[in-house]
Amino acid sequence: MLTTELIRIWKGMGHRPSKSEWEASDAEFSYTTYKERFGGWKNACKSAFEVLGIDSEPIETPLAKDSRNDGSSITLKPDQTRNIPFRLSI
């Protein structure tokens, strides 16, 4: 039930919600509930991925504008990404 609600809000926003976005949403459960139940917000998000059968969060990467594209972004699947240290991804 908690992960279902997290997925609903996430899909509605189009990205993983921050604490302030979560608290401003119409979520049925509080941010604190997720932190306490899953031992942290990132763990709650990982649990949502497991429910969906996804290994990790897809990463949206902006493209440099050149003659081949319009400067929009692409979404990379987990197997197309490389690990970035957590402290650099915040």
MOHUPE-V757531 format. One line per field, one symbol per residue. ss: DSSP state (a for helix, b for strand, c for the rest). Layout:
ss = ???
This chain:
ss = caaaaaaaaaaaacccccaaaaaaccccccaaaaaaaaccaaaaaaaaaaaaccccccbbbbccccccccccbbbbcaaacccccaaacc
